[in-house]
Amino acid sequence: MTLNLQRLQTFIHVVDLGGVTAAARELDLAQSSVSAAVSQLETDVAAPLIERGARRFQLTDAGRALVDHGRALLASTEELLDGVARARDAPVGGLLRAGATTTAAEHVLPHTLAGFFVRYPDVDVEVTVARTEQIVGQVIDGALPFALIAGSSDDPRLVCETIAMEEQAIIISPDHLLAGQRIDPAMLRGTRLLLRERGSGTREHQLQLADQWRIPAAQHSTLTGTSAILAAVSHGLGITCLSRSVVDVHLRAGAVAEIEFPTPVPARAISLIRRPHRTPPLIEELFLEHLKKGRSA
């Protein structure tokens, strides 16, 4: 029996993302190509891997066994190739995989990757961007080798290291009478606090701030993504707090305005999370060194 590692990797993507459709989108492949890879893998191992008649995505016993052993096999293959890469005298190349929450992906990674590619132009990158709870779960499960998140994680299954502190800003519509002023939160009685979607670490941070501010008769509204929140603030729907790196361009353009409270909002951590006792491959090791040096410079 011959086991194709590319098909195995595709199958594990399907499992991690909960179905063929999501995996095809993530891998930028046609659904038919992903389905064909899974079907061929079933032929290779002579066993069905997915329960076809189930209402929701579900693995067979053979599928669960293959995922468990398959992850180990792919990790061993990665270590083998990494050992060869370290032994040969050639330019560093290959695929760097990482996860990131929206804030980290949009405002930390681009600058870091740009500098890294200057040094290692033969490296490709694949970044999975999702809400905090999803990214943390994928690192714990081994679907992602490491990730950058806004905030931190106290999960005992992870190593969490702060690599930067992000200044925060409270923003309001530029047309609001209190725009640009230093005010007491009570002056915003009845205002609407605009929150990120459930599962976002930024939402948890915003809710903690709301508890501290105690704005009388405040209402809460949930929007998916920072772009939607920025647009809502600009049109006078309410106030929010986001990283200054996120809102700076909108402040300069006059699309939103800043307000200050007597107690400043503390800076928020950007953290690197990874599993303990795992030896990173050469590409990952070099990137993490570059990341830490760049953020401390």
HELIX and SHEET records of a PDB file:
HELIX    1   1 LEU A    5  LEU A   17  1                                  13    
HELIX    2   2 VAL A   20  LEU A   27  1                                   8    
HELIX    3   3 GLN A   31  VAL A   45  1                                  15    
HELIX    4   4 ASP A   61  ALA A   87  1                                  27    
HELIX    5   5 THR A  102  HIS A  107  1                                   6    
HELIX    6   6 LEU A  109  ARG A  119  1                                  11    
HELIX    7   7 THR A  132  ASP A  141  1                                  10    
HELIX    8   8 PRO A  185  LEU A  188  5                                   4    
HELIX    9   9 GLY A  201  TRP A  213  1                                  13    
HELIX   10  10 THR A  226  SER A  234  1                                   9    
HELIX   11  11 ARG A  244  ALA A  253  1                                  10    
HELIX   12  12 LEU A  282  SER A  296  1                                  15    
SHEET    1   A 5 ASP A 122  VAL A 129  0                                        
SHEET    2   A 5 GLY A  93  ALA A 100  1                                        
SHEET    3   A 5 PHE A 146  ALA A 150  1                                        
SHEET    4   A 5 ARG A 268  ARG A 274 -1                                        
SHEET    5   A 5 VAL A 159  GLU A 166 -1                                        
SHEET    1   B 3 THR A 240  SER A 243  0                                        
SHEET    2   B 3 GLN A 168  ILE A 172 -1                                        
SHEET    3   B 3 ALA A 257  ILE A 259 -1                                        
SHEET    1   C 2 ARG A 192  LEU A 195  0                                        
SHEET    2   C 2 GLN A 219  THR A 222  1                                        
END                                                                             
